[in-house]
Amino acid sequence: MTADVVIGIDSSTTATKAIAWDRSGRAVGEGRTALTLSTPRPGWFEQEAADWWTSTVSALRELTVQIDASKVAALAISNQRETFSQFDADGKALRPGTVWLDSRASAEVTELSNRMGADRIHQISGKPPDVVPCLYRCAWFRKNTPDMWRAMAMTAEVHGFLAFKLTGRWVTSTASADPMGLLDLATHDWSDELLAAVGLDRSRVPKLFLPGEIMGRVTSAAAAATGMVAGTPVISGGGDGQCAGTGTNVFVERRAYINMGTAVVSGNFGAKPHCHRAFRTMTAVAEQGFIYESSIRSGTFLVNWMVRELFALDGAQASCIATLESEAAAVAVGSGGLVTLPYWSGSMTPHWDSQARGVIAGLTASHTRGHVYRAMLEGIALEQSLITANIEKAVSPIDHFVAIGGGAASSLWCQILADCSGRPVLRSDTVEASSLGAAIAAAKGAGWYATITEAAAAMAGKFTATFVPEPCAQVRYSELLAIYSDLWPALANWNARLAAFAQEGN
């Protein structure tokens, strides 16, 4: 029987999806199971590591009812990045996993930067010191839960844990381990210097594989649980951001993908591991190369917050969003002098300031919720335009975006981004680009294609719409961008004082 499908498992923040894809990149079946997120304390975001596996089992069970599991050539994993947990020798979690949104280790960012040197950390890992990488939570656990930290047998991200459950081996992808902030980008290997800085060694982290390599095979126990066939190859995938890049064929010259999801993440591909504060460098889901990645932590998260908290509407109702989009579309460029700084969850690129806070500036009694909603969409687009210009100056030209994620469904937002940035925005027909990117790695590992880049050219999504910059709007946004770019430098010190004041009151 011909093995004519591959599976991309995408374990994201809110759900695990198991999607089967054919050789042309067409989805032929899908299973999906929700994941829950807890916030036991302000700034703490956690999930039960066991749920990563049970949701995967459920999603694969749902999928294997739709397809013949014996026809699966291979599977690969895409995972929510910077989310990890600690395990005993049998793979049982010693504590809940901490999610990429977690900000408990802000003090450790400063402490490690002072001890090792911020530039040294950046040079090794490709990532400016920031609260998101697992490196700093490792330091937090070592300091605050020393008994657990000494006793654990393994610390692993979602990809590594799922690979263990599927294959019985502690293995993972370089492109999934890399966002943890513990890899040496120059060697695609664990950094002994960074591991030692937080009390780890190679015996307590998974063995690394390049994307597209066979890490192991589905065990009999995993097959019985999931409905898969024992012996199915498990291929090295990567973090969901880099997988999304592969799923949009980011390897095309001058292309950047932009994932308009919970956070707005954009990236373009290059051959060298550049070290620059304009972006963070990630290992690509490819045989070689890197993604120069930006991240605005408040994307559709901010949209949903505004709809729910400011407008008291049910954002789950499509009619509510359609009404707000219509009202915002009727507002002129610049929202009547209203500007939003989208730092509701701090700032990664370009400021690397976890204490940064959101701002709505310029409010008058003449503004309506349509003005406020549009200013929020414009704020994110203006921020991305600044970031992209900085990346372009540092590494290579970018002349178009491929838009994915829930926010890409908004034609208004895509047009605003095109007008702000001066670059066409191509809306991908692939909603699940991260799963597709993992499936592309699986296709290479299964031998369908010689390389991941060849597989991406054959399987990556096509486009359903193109948004071209409108000349008049582009001129107006260029003027507004000059005003917007001065706002945070003027507010940064004031914001730091306000954040300190708020912290003293807790």
C-alpha distance (Angstrom), angle and dihedral (degrees) to the residues before:
residue distance angle dihedral
M1 . . .
T2 3.82 . .
A3 3.79 116.1 .
D4 3.79 96.9 -138.0
V5 3.82 105.3 159.7
V6 3.79 136.7 58.1
I7 3.80 127.0 -159.7
G8 3.77 127.0 -131.7
I9 3.81 111.5 -162.1
D10 3.80 110.1 -158.8
S11 3.81 112.6 -168.8
S12 3.80 102.0 -172.9
T13 3.80 132.5 171.3
T14 3.79 95.0 -87.6
A15 3.82 106.2 24.4
T16 3.77 146.1 8.5
K17 3.79 115.3 -127.1
A18 3.78 126.6 -169.4
I19 3.80 109.8 -165.7
A20 3.80 128.2 179.4
W21 3.81 116.6 -143.7
D22 3.80 131.2 -170.4
R23 3.81 127.4 -140.1
S24 3.80 92.9 -84.2
G25 3.81 93.9 52.5
R26 3.81 95.9 -102.6
A27 3.81 116.9 145.8
V28 3.82 110.4 -124.4
G29 3.81 101.4 174.8
E30 3.79 141.5 2.0
G31 3.80 141.0 -163.0
R32 3.78 121.7 -170.3
T33 3.80 135.0 -175.1
A34 3.80 127.4 -179.9
L35 3.81 123.3 -121.4
T36 3.78 124.5 -149.6
L37 3.79 125.6 -134.8
S38 3.80 125.0 -154.7
T39 3.81 130.9 -160.8
P40 3.82 105.5 -162.1
R41 3.82 91.2 172.4
P42 3.80 134.6 10.9
G43 3.80 107.8 -75.8
W44 3.81 93.6 13.9
F45 3.82 117.7 113.2
E46 3.79 118.6 -179.0
Q47 3.81 143.8 168.8
E48 3.77 131.6 -172.1
A49 3.80 106.5 -104.7
A50 3.81 89.5 -144.2
D51 3.81 87.7 63.9
W52 3.80 90.6 61.6
W53 3.79 87.6 63.8
T54 3.82 100.0 37.6
S55 3.82 90.4 50.3
T56 3.82 89.6 49.7
V57 3.80 90.4 50.2
S58 3.79 90.9 49.8
A59 3.81 93.8 46.9
L60 3.82 92.7 48.2
R61 3.81 90.8 46.6
E62 3.80 89.6 53.6
L63 3.80 91.2 47.3
T64 3.80 97.0 47.2
V65 3.80 89.5 57.6
Q66 3.81 87.1 62.2
I67 3.81 99.7 43.5
D68 3.80 137.4 34.0
A69 3.81 104.8 -101.1
S70 3.81 90.7 -154.0
K71 3.82 88.1 66.6
V72 3.83 93.4 59.5
A73 3.81 108.6 111.6
A74 3.83 94.9 -169.0
L75 3.78 143.8 -34.4
A76 3.80 133.8 -136.0
I77 3.79 135.6 -172.2
S78 3.78 133.9 -121.7
N79 3.78 114.2 -172.6
Q80 3.79 143.7 -173.8
R81 3.76 103.0 -94.2
E82 3.81 129.7 -125.4
T83 3.82 88.7 22.0
F84 3.80 114.8 121.9
S85 3.80 147.0 144.7
Q86 3.80 142.8 -159.3
F87 3.80 123.5 -109.1
D88 3.81 142.6 -169.4
A89 3.80 123.3 -125.9
D90 3.82 91.4 -82.5
G91 3.79 94.2 52.2
K92 3.79 96.4 -103.3
A93 3.79 113.6 144.3
L94 3.79 114.6 -114.2
R95 3.80 92.3 -158.4
P96 3.83 138.5 -1.5
G97 3.77 116.3 -69.0
T98 3.79 117.3 -105.1
V99 3.80 117.6 -129.0
W100 3.80 128.5 -137.1
L101 3.82 89.6 -105.9
D102 3.82 90.4 64.0
S103 3.81 114.6 116.0
R104 3.82 102.7 177.7
A105 3.81 92.9 114.4
S106 3.81 99.5 62.1
A107 3.83 91.3 118.2
E108 3.81 90.3 51.0
V109 3.81 90.3 56.0
T110 3.80 88.3 61.8
E111 3.81 94.5 40.7
L112 3.82 95.8 50.1
S113 3.80 91.8 42.7
N114 3.79 90.5 53.4
R115 3.80 93.5 45.1
M116 3.82 99.9 43.7
G117 3.79 100.6 20.5
A118 3.80 122.2 -103.1
D119 3.80 91.2 -119.4
R120 3.81 91.3 51.4
I121 3.81 92.5 53.2
H122 3.79 90.3 47.2
Q123 3.81 92.3 47.8
I124 3.81 93.7 52.1
S125 3.80 100.5 39.6
G126 3.80 102.4 27.1
K127 3.80 90.0 -126.8
P128 3.80 126.9 106.3
P129 3.82 111.3 -128.0
D130 3.80 107.3 -81.6
V131 3.78 137.6 149.6
V132 3.83 94.2 -108.0
P133 3.87 105.7 71.8
C134 3.82 115.3 85.8
L135 3.82 90.5 -124.3
Y136 3.80 90.8 84.7
R137 3.80 95.8 45.2
C138 3.80 87.0 51.9
A139 3.81 87.1 58.6
W140 3.81 89.7 46.8
F141 3.82 92.9 52.5
R142 3.78 92.1 45.5
K143 3.81 89.8 54.5
N144 3.81 100.6 37.4
T145 3.83 103.2 31.9
P146 3.82 102.9 28.6
D147 3.81 96.2 157.7
M148 3.80 92.6 54.2
W149 3.80 91.6 44.2
R150 3.80 92.4 53.3
A151 3.80 93.9 43.6
M152 3.81 99.7 49.0
A153 3.78 118.9 105.8
M154 3.80 97.3 -161.0
T155 3.80 140.9 13.1
A156 3.78 113.4 -160.7
E157 3.78 142.8 161.8
V158 3.80 123.5 -123.1
H159 3.81 93.6 -86.3
G160 3.80 92.3 52.5
F161 3.81 93.3 47.6
L162 3.82 93.9 48.2
A163 3.80 90.6 46.6
F164 3.82 88.4 52.9
K165 3.79 91.6 51.2
L166 3.80 92.0 47.4
T167 3.80 99.9 42.0
G168 3.81 106.2 18.8
R169 3.82 89.4 -121.4
W170 3.81 130.7 105.3
V171 3.79 97.3 -123.7
T172 3.80 134.5 136.5
S173 3.79 145.0 168.0
T174 3.78 124.4 -89.0
A175 3.82 85.6 -132.4
S176 3.80 91.1 58.1
A177 3.79 98.0 40.0
D178 3.81 92.2 46.7
P179 3.85 97.3 71.4
M180 3.82 88.0 57.8
G181 3.81 86.8 75.6
L182 3.82 94.2 -125.5
L183 3.82 99.9 102.8
D184 3.78 130.1 94.8
L185 3.80 102.1 -129.9
A186 3.79 93.1 -158.4
T187 3.81 92.1 61.5
H188 3.85 102.0 26.4
D189 3.79 86.1 -128.8
W190 3.79 138.6 108.0
S191 3.78 112.1 -76.5
D192 3.79 108.9 -122.7
E193 3.81 88.2 -160.6
L194 3.82 94.2 55.8
L195 3.81 93.0 41.4
A196 3.81 91.4 52.1
A197 3.81 91.2 48.5
V198 3.83 89.8 65.8
G199 3.81 99.6 33.8
L200 3.80 99.2 -97.3
D201 3.78 134.4 125.0
R202 3.80 135.7 -173.0
S203 3.81 93.4 -90.0
R204 3.80 89.8 68.2
V205 3.80 100.4 47.7
P206 3.84 127.0 66.9
K207 3.79 124.4 -94.3
L208 3.80 110.5 -99.0
F209 3.80 129.8 -123.0
L210 3.79 130.0 -178.5
P211 3.83 116.2 -114.5
G212 3.78 111.6 -83.8
E213 3.82 95.1 28.2
I214 3.81 123.1 120.1
M215 3.82 108.0 -107.5
G216 3.80 96.5 179.6
R217 3.79 142.5 -57.7
V218 3.78 135.3 -85.5
T219 3.81 108.9 -88.1
S220 3.77 124.4 -134.4
A221 3.81 90.2 -108.2
A222 3.81 92.6 51.1
A223 3.80 90.7 45.9
A224 3.80 91.3 53.0
A225 3.80 90.6 50.2
T226 3.80 98.7 44.9
G227 3.80 106.7 30.1
M228 3.81 91.0 -116.0
V229 3.80 122.7 132.2
A230 3.81 115.5 -101.2
G231 3.79 110.9 -111.1
T232 3.81 95.8 32.7
P233 3.83 106.9 147.0
V234 3.80 116.1 -107.7
I235 3.81 108.0 -149.3
S236 3.79 127.3 -157.7
G237 3.82 109.6 -102.6
G238 3.79 125.7 166.3
G239 3.77 150.5 -138.6
D240 3.78 116.1 -35.8
G241 3.81 93.4 -113.7
Q242 3.79 94.9 55.3
C243 3.82 91.2 39.8
A244 3.81 88.5 54.7
G245 3.79 88.3 53.5
T246 3.79 90.8 53.2
G247 3.81 89.9 45.8
T248 3.83 89.3 57.8
N249 3.83 93.2 43.8
V250 3.79 93.1 -114.6
F251 3.81 87.1 179.2
V252 3.82 89.9 83.9
E253 3.81 109.0 109.4
R254 3.84 115.5 -95.0
R255 3.81 92.8 4.4
A256 3.79 125.7 133.8
Y257 3.78 124.2 -175.8
I258 3.78 119.2 -142.5
N259 3.78 119.1 -159.8
M260 3.80 106.3 -157.1
G261 3.78 94.8 -164.1
T262 3.81 136.3 117.6
A263 3.79 84.2 -42.3
V264 3.80 123.0 20.8
V265 3.80 106.5 -118.2
S266 3.78 123.7 179.7
G267 3.78 131.9 177.8
N268 3.78 145.2 168.1
F269 3.79 130.3 -159.3
G270 3.79 130.3 -110.1
A271 3.78 140.2 161.1
K272 3.83 100.1 -124.2
P273 3.84 133.1 62.1
H274 3.81 98.3 -119.1
C275 3.80 118.0 -168.8
H276 3.82 111.6 -145.3
R277 3.80 135.8 138.4
A278 3.82 90.6 -131.5
F279 3.81 88.9 77.1
R280 3.78 144.2 -4.3
T281 3.78 118.7 -109.4
M282 3.80 118.0 -128.3
T283 3.78 131.9 -174.3
A284 3.82 107.2 -106.5
V285 3.79 124.4 -125.4
A286 3.79 89.4 -111.1
E287 3.79 136.8 86.7
Q288 3.79 89.1 -90.0
G289 3.79 141.1 -5.4
F290 3.78 138.7 63.2
I291 3.78 143.4 -103.2
Y292 3.80 118.5 -128.2
E293 3.76 98.4 -147.5
S294 3.79 136.4 -168.0
S295 3.78 125.7 -168.8
I296 3.80 132.2 -162.6
R297 3.80 103.5 -170.5
S298 3.82 94.6 -152.8
G299 3.81 111.3 64.9
T300 3.80 122.6 126.0
F301 3.81 84.0 -11.0
L302 3.81 86.9 70.6
V303 3.80 92.4 43.4
N304 3.81 90.6 53.4
W305 3.81 92.1 44.7
M306 3.79 92.3 51.5
V307 3.80 93.8 47.0
R308 3.80 92.2 48.1
E309 3.80 104.1 35.7
L310 3.81 105.1 29.3
F311 3.78 100.9 30.8
A312 3.85 98.7 29.1
L313 3.81 91.0 -136.4
D314 3.78 131.6 138.5
G315 3.78 103.1 -108.5
A316 3.79 90.5 -167.2
Q317 3.80 89.0 70.4
A318 3.78 109.9 87.6
S319 3.79 90.3 -150.9
C320 3.83 91.1 62.9
I321 3.79 93.0 53.9
A322 3.80 91.6 43.8
T323 3.81 90.3 53.5
L324 3.81 92.7 49.2
E325 3.81 91.6 46.9
S326 3.79 90.3 51.5
E327 3.81 92.2 49.6
A328 3.82 91.8 47.1
A329 3.81 92.4 47.4
A330 3.81 89.2 57.5
V331 3.83 90.3 57.6
A332 3.81 119.3 90.7
V333 3.80 124.3 -113.8
G334 3.79 109.2 -73.4
S335 3.82 95.7 30.8
G336 3.78 94.0 -106.9
G337 3.81 93.8 -58.1
L338 3.80 95.2 -44.4
V339 3.82 118.3 135.9
T340 3.81 130.4 -174.6
L341 3.80 126.3 -158.0
P342 3.84 102.0 -155.0
Y343 3.82 97.5 -146.6
W344 3.82 97.2 124.4
S345 3.82 88.5 131.7
G346 3.79 98.9 31.5
S347 3.79 126.3 -92.0
M348 3.78 127.1 -76.0
T349 3.81 109.7 169.2
P350 2.95 121.7 47.1
H351 3.84 104.1 11.5
W352 3.84 103.6 25.9
D353 3.80 91.0 -147.4
S354 3.79 116.7 142.7
Q355 3.82 89.4 -173.2
A356 3.82 93.4 58.9
R357 3.80 112.7 120.3
G358 3.79 134.7 -157.5
V359 3.78 121.9 -96.6
I360 3.80 133.8 -163.8
A361 3.81 104.7 -164.7
G362 3.78 131.4 -173.9
L363 3.81 100.8 30.0
T364 3.80 118.3 168.9
A365 3.79 133.7 170.7
S366 3.80 88.0 -101.7
H367 3.79 93.5 66.8
T368 3.80 120.6 100.3
R369 3.77 131.0 -164.6
G370 3.82 87.1 -94.7
H371 3.81 88.4 61.5
V372 3.82 91.8 47.3
Y373 3.81 93.5 46.9
R374 3.81 92.5 48.5
A375 3.82 91.7 46.2
M376 3.80 88.6 55.2
L377 3.83 92.1 52.6
E378 3.80 89.9 44.5
G379 3.81 92.8 48.7
I380 3.79 92.3 57.5
A381 3.81 91.2 44.4
L382 3.82 92.2 48.8
E383 3.79 90.7 48.5
Q384 3.80 91.2 50.1
S385 3.80 91.0 47.9
L386 3.80 91.3 55.1
I387 3.79 91.9 46.7
T388 3.81 94.1 47.6
A389 3.80 91.5 50.1
N390 3.82 89.5 52.8
I391 3.82 92.4 48.7
E392 3.79 90.8 48.2
K393 3.80 91.5 53.0
A394 3.81 91.7 48.2
V395 3.80 101.3 45.7
S396 3.81 124.7 -4.6
P397 3.82 143.2 -22.4
I398 3.81 120.3 -83.1
D399 3.79 116.6 -161.2
H400 3.82 103.8 168.6
F401 3.80 143.3 17.9
V402 3.79 129.6 -137.0
A403 3.80 106.4 -148.2
I404 3.80 123.1 -148.1
G405 3.80 135.5 158.8
G406 3.78 132.6 63.6
G407 3.81 94.5 -61.7
A408 3.80 90.9 57.8
A409 3.82 88.0 72.3
S410 3.82 87.4 72.4
S411 3.79 108.1 90.6
L412 3.80 88.8 -169.5
W413 3.80 92.9 56.0
C414 3.82 92.6 45.6
Q415 3.81 90.7 51.0
I416 3.81 91.9 47.7
L417 3.82 89.6 51.5
A418 3.82 91.2 49.3
D419 3.82 91.6 48.8
C420 3.82 94.4 44.9
S421 3.79 96.1 46.2
G422 3.79 98.4 35.3
R423 3.80 89.3 -130.5
P424 3.81 130.6 113.2
V425 3.80 114.9 -107.3
L426 3.81 116.3 -145.4
R427 3.79 114.7 -160.1
S428 3.80 110.9 -140.7
D429 3.79 120.2 -134.2
T430 3.82 88.5 -142.3
V431 3.78 112.0 89.4
E432 3.81 93.0 178.3
A433 3.79 98.9 52.3
S434 3.83 93.8 151.5
S435 3.80 92.4 56.4
L436 3.80 89.6 45.7
G437 3.81 90.8 51.0
A438 3.80 90.0 53.5
A439 3.81 89.6 46.8
I440 3.82 89.6 52.2
A441 3.83 88.6 55.4
A442 3.82 88.3 48.3
A443 3.81 90.6 50.5
K444 3.78 90.4 55.3
G445 3.82 91.4 46.0
A446 3.80 90.2 50.0
G447 3.81 90.1 54.8
W448 3.81 96.9 -112.2
Y449 3.79 90.8 124.6
A450 3.80 132.8 20.2
T451 3.82 94.5 -127.9
I452 3.79 139.7 13.3
T453 3.81 90.5 -115.4
E454 3.81 89.7 55.0
A455 3.81 89.8 48.6
A456 3.82 91.0 48.7
A457 3.81 91.6 53.0
A458 3.80 89.4 54.1
M459 3.81 100.4 38.9
A460 3.82 109.7 27.6
G461 3.79 117.0 112.1
K462 3.78 127.1 -89.9
F463 3.82 126.0 -134.4
T464 3.79 131.9 -93.3
A465 3.81 98.8 -173.1
T466 3.79 141.1 8.3
F467 3.80 122.5 -148.8
V468 3.81 112.7 -157.4
P469 3.82 121.5 -163.4
E470 3.81 112.2 -99.6
P471 3.83 107.8 -133.6
C472 3.81 98.0 -136.1
A473 3.81 93.4 45.7
Q474 3.80 90.5 45.7
V475 3.81 91.1 56.0
R476 3.81 91.8 49.8
Y477 3.81 92.5 47.9
S478 3.80 90.4 49.1
E479 3.81 88.0 57.7
L480 3.80 91.9 45.9
L481 3.82 91.9 47.6
A482 3.81 90.0 60.1
I483 3.80 89.0 54.9
Y484 3.80 94.2 42.3
S485 3.81 93.5 50.6
D486 3.83 90.5 60.5
L487 3.82 95.2 52.0
W488 3.81 102.3 78.8
P489 3.83 96.3 42.6
A490 3.81 87.0 53.8
L491 3.82 93.0 48.2
A492 3.82 102.9 36.1
N493 3.81 98.7 93.2
W494 3.80 92.5 40.3
N495 3.82 89.3 50.4
A496 3.81 91.5 51.5
R497 3.81 90.2 54.1
L498 3.80 91.4 48.5
A499 3.82 92.7 48.1
A500 3.82 90.1 50.7
F501 3.80 90.5 49.2
A502 3.81 91.3 51.3
Q503 3.81 91.5 47.8
E504 3.80 91.5 53.4
G505 3.79 89.4 55.7
N506 3.82 94.2 56.3
